[in-house]
Amino acid sequence: MSTGELLSIEPIELKFPFELRKQISCSLQLSNKTDNYVAFKVKTTNPKKYCVRPNTGIVLPRSTCDIIVTMQAQKEAPLDMQCKDKFLLQSVKVNDGVTTKDITPEMFNKEAGHMVEECKLRVLYVSPPQPPSPVPEGSEEGSSPRGSVSENGNADFATSTKAFEPQDKSAEAKSLISRLTEEKNNATQENNRLRQELELLRRAGHINRGGSGVSFMIVILVGLIGLILGYLMKKK
């Protein structure tokens, strides 16, 4: 901030986030510190390059005025992003009731005996703000070891749980199927053995209804085990 007897000016450096082929603007704020009307005028060393609105005006007592400075679109960047352009803001105390239409160049003529206050403003080019780049999860720098371990640990635990949960269920199902298959094979073998014995008894003429009943029950048991195995295989 520049503080004179009449006006306070903020900022005293005009900073433009330079981009090629794009108009760029920045603002100034003038604050009248007095109880008088103050007229101001803005000059620049490169008037074709900049547009100042308003470039002249009146700041009422104890009030403020905003100025917008717009740099025209540039076709090429300056060397090392250095700029030699400057602005000069002149201010002078005027009579109460004076308006912008009443301002004349003569008011800012020191040789005519007017008390003109002047402030020089530099122009600076700055790099435009860059959008934040995405940071891969888990690779952020500056994070505390404890926080990193906790976050990664939770993520790893959740991943491992999801990864191994289906495998555990699959292993359970395989174990059950294996056990049932074994029981089915045993039952089939027992059924075959009983069939052979029943066939021998039939040939010998000693078969009875009880033997036929036992064979029938075994056949039903084998069928049920087969249905269970088929259901489990479809579910898997």
Residue pairs with C-beta under 8 A, 6 or more apart in sequence:
1 8
1 9
1 10
1 11
1 12
2 8
2 9
2 10
2 12
2 119
3 9
3 33
4 91
4 117
4 119
5 33
5 34
5 117
6 32
6 33
6 34
6 38
6 91
6 92
6 93
6 117
7 30
7 31
7 32
7 33
7 38
7 40
7 59
7 89
7 91
7 117
7 119
8 30
8 31
8 33
9 28
9 29
9 30
9 31
9 89
9 119
9 121
10 28
10 29
10 31
11 28
12 119
12 121
12 122
13 121
13 122
13 123
13 124
14 26
14 28
14 69
14 87
14 121
14 122
14 123
14 124
15 26
15 124
15 125
15 126
16 24
16 26
16 71
16 123
16 124
16 125
16 126
17 24
17 125
17 126
17 127
17 128
17 129
18 24
18 74
18 77
18 81
18 125
18 126
18 127
18 128
19 128
20 73
20 74
20 75
20 76
20 77
21 73
21 74
21 75
22 73
23 70
23 71
23 72
23 73
24 70
24 71
25 68
25 69
25 70
25 71
26 68
26 69
27 66
27 67
27 68
27 69
28 66
28 67
28 69
28 89
28 121
29 64
29 65
29 66
29 67
30 40
30 59
30 64
30 65
30 66
30 67
30 89
30 91
31 59
31 63
31 64
32 38
32 59
32 60
32 61
32 62
32 63
32 64
32 65
33 62
34 61
34 62
34 93
35 61
35 62
36 61
36 93
36 94
36 96
37 58
37 59
37 60
37 61
37 93
37 94
37 95
37 96
37 97
37 98
38 58
38 59
38 91
38 92
38 93
38 94
39 56
39 57
39 58
39 59
39 91
39 92
39 93
39 94
39 98
39 103
39 107
39 108
40 56
40 57
40 58
40 59
40 65
40 89
40 90
40 91
40 92
41 55
41 56
41 89
41 90
41 91
41 103
41 108
42 52
42 55
42 56
42 67
42 69
42 87
42 88
42 89
42 90
43 87
43 88
43 89
43 90
44 50
44 52
44 85
44 86
44 87
44 88
45 84
45 85
45 86
45 87
46 85
48 72
49 71
49 72
49 85
50 69
50 70
50 71
50 72
50 85
50 87
51 69
51 70
51 72
52 67
52 68
52 69
52 70
52 87
53 67
53 68
53 70
54 67
54 100
55 67
56 100
56 103
57 65
57 100
57 103
58 65
58 94
58 98
58 99
58 100
58 103
59 65
59 91
69 87
78 125
81 125
81 127
82 125
83 123
83 124
83 125
85 123
86 120
86 121
86 122
86 123
87 120
87 121
87 123
88 118
88 119
88 120
88 121
89 118
89 119
89 120
89 121
90 108
90 116
90 117
90 118
91 116
91 117
91 118
91 119
92 107
92 108
92 114
92 115
92 116
92 117
93 115
94 102
94 103
94 107
106 112
106 114
107 114
108 114
108 116
109 116
110 116
137 155
138 148
138 151
138 152
138 155
170 236
173 232
173 235
173 236
176 232
177 229
177 232
177 233
180 225
180 228
180 229
180 232
181 229
183 225
184 222
184 225
184 226
184 229
187 218
187 221
187 222
187 225
188 222
190 218
191 215
191 218
191 219
191 222
194 214
194 215
194 218
195 215
198 207
198 211
198 212
198 215
201 207
201 211
